[in-house]
């Protein structure tokens, strides 16, 4: 098994667009020839588009793109730009008078950073698609859907850290499996290799981690509104040949990657969602793809944290480590 770039997975294109003033953006993964897709929504506060049709009992068998976006529910508008781009290329589900592109999506809540009036919209979604035409390497950190992402918000944004966009992918033989994710969790981010916190809620001096789960345990008898802008959303892409049922199973298994790297994950204040896109090029066992998807998601989440830079007062993993080194 070897590591590859997410953008190298056969049959997909990846594009990003963002607003530096709004500190928000979107990331699109396109499969112009159509991908078998699945989804698993585990968080209690999701913002999603076209997830029902991914049920294995529904008629449409292939999708043409998935967009991850900031902007909370406003950001779902960015999918319109993806549809416009694909329709202009005559890509979509044939309904006779035109072809309707099938575009799924999910959003994170990032309105607390930057100008909340500027959100990913149709134009930004279209721009991300245009950028996918020239994207030849993985971009990570403060880009696309990860630009406004933050983590460790149990005590509010004052104690939170910078999140971001991350990706990772593996290849074994001809089989390719990868993950791309916007990390914007309520909880702390964990390195599963040693179970240490690498990003999360900080003390007042922003020098030490407070441990989100311990804070929640101390306040177990208090009903507190912890909605401070959360949700981690991602996509598993593979060139395996899958049915919709198998694609849904892979999306479900990939949530183990959230469970191993985010503590706690899947809270009522997170809208944690993972899509699967299978481009149907090679044979692949669903169990193998599932555990590779989990592993890719674990690495992608860590890459997001380790690649991002401090922004708008939200300290990054890199800056925090530098400060600790100077103490």
N, C-alpha and C positions, 0 to 999 in steps of 0.2 A: 504494500500500500504506500502511496506517495501523496504528498500535499500538492494541490493545484490551486489555481485561482478560481473563485466563484464564476467569474465571467467566462472561464474556459469551458464550462459545462455545455455540452453540445445541444444546440437548438434554442438557446436563450440569448437575450441582450439585456444589458443593465444600463440605466441612465439616472442621473440625479439633477435636481434643480433646487435652488434655495434663495431666500431673501435674507441679506445681512441685516437689514433694518428690522424686519419682522422676527429674525432669528428663528426661522422655521423653514421647512423644505419638504421635498418628497423624493422617493426613490421608486423607480418602476422596473419590473422584470417582465420582459416581453417574450412571448413564444408565438411568432407570427404564423407558424404552421399548425398551431394548436397544441395544447398540453392537457393531459388528463390531470384533474385537480381534486384536491381534498382540503379539508379545513378542520381544525379543532380549536374551539373557543373555551378557555378555562377560566378566564377572569370574570369578575362580577359586574364590570362596567365597560363592555365593549362598544366600540363604534366601528361598524363593519358595513360592507356592501357586497351583495350577490353571494352570500354564504349559503342560503337555502338551496340554490340550484346545484350545490356540490354534493348534496345527498345522493347516494347511489341510486335512489329510486326516481330521480328527476330526469327529464328528457335530455337536456343539453349534455353532451359528453365531453366537450373540450372548451377550454377557455383560452384567451389570447394575451392576457396580461394580469398582473397583480400590482397594485400600487400601495406602498406604505407611505403615510403622510402625517405631518404635524397638523396643528390647527384645530384639534378636537373634531367635533362633528362637522364644523365648517370645512375641514380639509377633505371631506369626501367629494367635494366639488372637483378636485383635481382629476378624478377618474374621467370626467367629461372630456378633458384634453387628451387623455389616452384613447378614448373612443374616437375622437375626431381624427387623431393621427392614424389610427388603424383603418378607419373607414376610407380615408384618403388613399390608402394603399390597397383597397378592395379586400380587406381582411375582416372576417367575421362569420357569424352564423347566417346562412343564406335564407332570407325571407321573401325572395322574389324581387321586390322593388329595390332592395339594397342588401348589404351584408351588415349585420349588427355585431360589432365586436363585443365579446363577453369579457368584461373587466371586473375583477374582484378587488377588494381593498379593505384596509383597516387603518385606523388613525390613533395617534397618541395625543395626550393633552399636554401642550407646551405653551399655553397662552400666558403663563406667568413670567415668561422671559421674552424680552424684545417688545415690539409694538404689536399688541394683541389684535389690532385692527387689520394687520397684514397676515393673511393666511394663505396656504396653498390653494390655488384656484385652477380653473380650466386652463388658463394660460401657462401656469407653472407645470401642470401635468403634461401639456403639449411640449414644453421646453425640455422636460426630462426625457421624453421620447426622442426628440431630436438629438439630444446629447448621447443617447444610447447608440446612435449610429457611429460614434467615434470613440466610445469607451473600450479600451483594450486592456485595462488593468483594474484591480480592485482599489477603490478609494474607501478609506475608513476614518472614523472619528467624527469631526464636526462637518458633516456633509449630508446633503439630502435630508431624509427623514430623521437623521440623528443630530441635526444642527442645534435644535432647541431641547434636546433630551437631557434630563437630569435624573439622579438616583438618590436614594436614602432620604425620603421626604417625610418620615414619620413625625418629625418636629417642625415641619414647614420648610420653605425654601431657604431660610437663613442658615440651616444646618445641613443642607443638601450638597451634593457634589455633581460635577458634570458627567453626563452620560454621552452616548454617541451611537454611531452606526458601525457595525462590525460584520465581517464575513469570514468564512473558512470553507474549504472543500477538500475532498479526498478522492483518489482514484485507485481502484484495484482491478487489474486487467483492463477491460473496456468500460467498466462500470464507474460512473461519476456521481457523487453525492455532495451537496454543499448547502450551506445555510447563510442567510443574510438577515440581520436583525437590527431593529432600532431599540436601544436599551434605555428605558425611561421608567424604571421600577420604583414603587413605593419602598421596597426593601433594600437590603445590602447586597452587594455583588461579591460572590465567594469564589476563590480559587479552589476547585474541587480536589486538586492534587494534595493540598495540605489543610483544607478547610479554613483558610484564613480570609478575612475580609480585605478586599482590595479597593472597594469604594462603598460609600454609604453615609449614614448620618454621622455628623462630626460634632465634637464638643464646641463650646463657645469660642475657644481659641483656634479652632480648625486645625488641631494637631493630632487628635486621637479619635478613633471610631467609638461610637457609643453602643452599638449592637442593637439593631432594630427589634429583634425578637425579645431581647431582655427588657426593652422599654415597654413593649406590648404586654409582657407578662406582669410587669409591675402595675400596669394600668388595666388589668384584666376585668375589673368591675366597673370601668368607666366606659360609657358609650360616647365616644369622641368621633366627630366628623374628621376623618383623616384624608379627605379628598384634597390633595395638594397638587394634583396634576401627575397622573401616573400612566402606566400601560407599557408593556413590552410586546412588540409585534414582529413577526418574522416570516420568512419563506424558506422552505426546503425545495431545492431544485435537484432533479436527477434525470439522467438519460435512460432510466429503466423503463421497461414496458409494463404499465400498470393499468388495472381497472380503477374505477372511481372508489370502490370499496377499499382497495389496497392503498390508494393515495390518501384516503381518510385515515387509515390505520397508521401510516407513516407520520402524518401530522400529529396524531395522538401520541405516538411514541416519542416524537421530538420534544414534547413538553417535558420529558424527563430531563432534558438539557436545561430548561428553566428551573426545575426543581433542584438540580445539583448546583446551580450557580447563583440563584436569587433566593434570599431568605428574608421574609417569607415570599413565596410566589403565589399567584392566582388568588389574591385577596379580593374582597368585595370592591376595593377601590382601584383595582387594576383591570384592564380589559384584555388580558393576555390572549393573543391569537396567533396561530401558526397555520400557514397555507402550505400545501404541497403542489409542485408543478412537475409532472413527469412527461418528458419529451418523447418517450417511446422509441428509443433507438436500439437498446440492447436488452437482453434478458437479465433479470436481477431478482434475487430472492427478497421478498418483502421484509423478512426478519433481519437480514443483513443490512438492507437499506435503512431500516428503522433504527438499528443501533448506530450505524454510521451517521445518520441524521442527528441523533442525540449527541454524538461526539462532536460533530461539526457545529451544532448549536452551542455547546459548551465553549468551544474555542472561539466562535464568533462573538459571543457575549464578552469574553475576556478581551478579545481584540478591540472591541468597541471601547471598552474602558481604558485600555492601555494606549489607544491611539488618539483619544480626544485631547483637546487643549482647553485650558481655563477660559471662561467667557462670562461676562456680565456678573462677576463676583462669585461664580460657581467654580470652585477649585477643581482641577483635574488630578487624576492619578499621578501623572508625570510631575506636576508642580508639588503635590503633597510629598512625594518621595524626595524631591530636591530639598524641600524645607526640612524634612526629617533628617536628611544627611547633614544639614548645616547646624543641627542642634548639638 
